[in-house]
Amino acid sequence: MSVASAGVPASGTVHNEPVSPRRRKRSFTGYWLLLPGMLWLVVFFLLPTLQLLATSLYDPAGSLDSGYAMTWAVSNYPHILSSFEAPFLRSLFYAASATILALLLAYPLAYSIAFKAGRWKNFMLVLVIAPFFTSFLVRTLAWKSILSDNGFLVNALQAVHVLSPDGRLLATSVAVVTGLTYNFLPFMVLPLYASLEKIDLRLIEAGKDLYANGFTSFRKITLPLSMPGLVAGTLLTFIPAAGDYINAELLGTPRQYMIGNVIDNLFLVQLDYPSAAACSVVLMAAIVVMVLVYVRRAGTEELV
Amino acid sequence: MTRAGRWVSDHVVMALAIVVLLYMFLPIFFVVLMSFNDPASRLSYEFDGFTLNNWTDPCGPSGMCHSVLVSLQIGFLATLGATLLGTLIAFALVRHRFYGRAATSLLIFLPMATPEVVMGSSLLALFTSAGLSGSLGFWSILVAHIMFCLSFVVVTVKARLAGLDSSLEQAAMDLYSNEWQTFWRITFPLVFPGILAAALLSFSLSFDDFIVTNFNHGNTITFPMFVWGAAQRGIPPQVNVVGTVMFVVALTLVLAGGLLQRRRPA
């Protein structure tokens, strides 16, 4: 199971039987097929990433109008880490919370679709992706209505004394994490479903024959076999959640700002390119390191 | 398993799943509801009164319908570009030998593992250093969208291609069809559902993108950019009309596609 294809809906069951290397043709055609697309990725992905790295080392005394001098200003990094420590940590904390919540919501759903839905399987899969046919921003604004101070949810929670009479949901960390969990939920459900669906039911039956109860057979058979989907799902949820700033902007306040809000503000409002680039590089590096450690510990196969 | 245990696992898990699905549809219900809202003030996010005005005058807010048009154009062109380039790569990966396979796979994987805010800001840094920051607009959004859709096309088409039964192609070759005929009569029709899925995915990624676009849009306003700008000044309820229409159109397409596939099993 690959991380990426696991997140792709509608392609049906994926059999990843690689064509044996002997059948692959040895000619120049392969290079010609690769050339345009890979050139695009080199020019508009790789090159920009290198430029970002360079920009993060520019002299912070420069400006967009006067131009920046390359001074290998490594000091940009300690500077932004101390200035923006809180949004960095908040991003990781919010993204981790949203990932765990999404996992708790997604597992029963994916499990039901894979094992209990019967002929409703495809219908339920459509229901999983259907809410995401509307725009991300419109959806997030709908959450603003749901969580609003006089909305039904706040009133209900106040009535059962979960919230104090003047307590609110909007403009709190809870609102931001709710939005993040919601917006990236399908990225958790679909890979989980893909790996649960592949489980050979005879294994579970064999477990029952050997007197495993429901919980034991889940813990010893189903859960371990769904690990590839679980790993793919958590990555596909965590990565976009850590870089997101739409939820923090629309559902939170500056006290809930994540590192994405900081990068956006530094690049587009303050026009402080070196600091902004350094923040982006740190976010990227943090994610790459976490992904590598996580994938290695979880022991999944190749990523693409 | 005891009978009670079986009942629990049969019903409780399904009940949980239905609750989660309801949670997923809650905001959609609100989008539809708010499309009939008659807001008391510009900054109101609550349902204040029922009206049909938003549906009879969808293009009321200035610039909104134009922004939808821009998003449709960019979505269409980005889908075309990314699907073409990505399908070629997928064929190369599955069917051809070449040097640098590991590096190629890495370069395809990385954009999917990179947060959008990093990709968007990197592109802005590149365009600025190339002296293009003044001329950003339609073209730079398009270039960026093709870039981030490309990897998703590659993995989608590649999955379909790798699962293909190669004996069908061998049978065609045995029956004296040449490589060209085999490709267009056998391979392409079999891979086509994968290409179609990749194209739909690209379109929805492009149409809905905000973060990368926000860094590279210049003065061009896509629909998500319009909503973002409006969120600061007060959201016109017609935004929810667009949201509802998008939902209904996409759902209809998916259900129609599903019915077609059922009638004509691939």
Interface residues (C-beta under 8 A of the other chain):
Chain A: S2 V3 A4 S5 V8 P9 A10 S11 G12 T13 V14 H15 N16 E17 P18 V19 P21 R23 R24 K25 R26 S27 T29 G30 Y31 L33 L34 P36 G37 M38 W40 L41 V42 F44 F45 L46 L47 P48 T49 Q51 L52 A54 T55 L64 L105 A106 P108 L109 Y111 S112 I113 K116 N122 M124 V126 L127 V128 I129 A130 P131 F132 F133 T134 S135 F136 L137 V138 R139 L141 A142 W143 K144 S145 I146 S148 N150 G151 Y182 L185 K208 N213 G214 L235 I239 P240 A242 G243 D244 Y245 I246 L250 I259 G260 I263 D264 F267 L268 Y273 A276 A277 S280 L283 M284 I287 V288 V291 E302 L303 V304
Chain B: M1 T2 G5 R6 V8 S9 D10 V13 M14 L16 A17 V20 L21 Y23 M24 F25 L26 P27 I28 F30 V31 M34 Y45 E46 F47 L85 G86 L88 I89 F91 A92 V94 R95 H96 R97 F98 T104 S105 L107 I108 F109 L110 P111 M112 A113 T114 P115 E116 V117 V118 M119 S121 S122 L123 L124 A125 L126 T128 S129 S133 V143 A144 I146 M147 L150 S151 F152 V154 V155 T156 K158 A159 R160 A162 G163 S166 P193 G194 A197 L200 L201 S204 F207 D208 F210 I211 N214 F215 F223 P224 V227 W228 A231 I235 V239 N240 V242 G243 T244 M246 F247 V249 A250 L251 V254 L255 G258
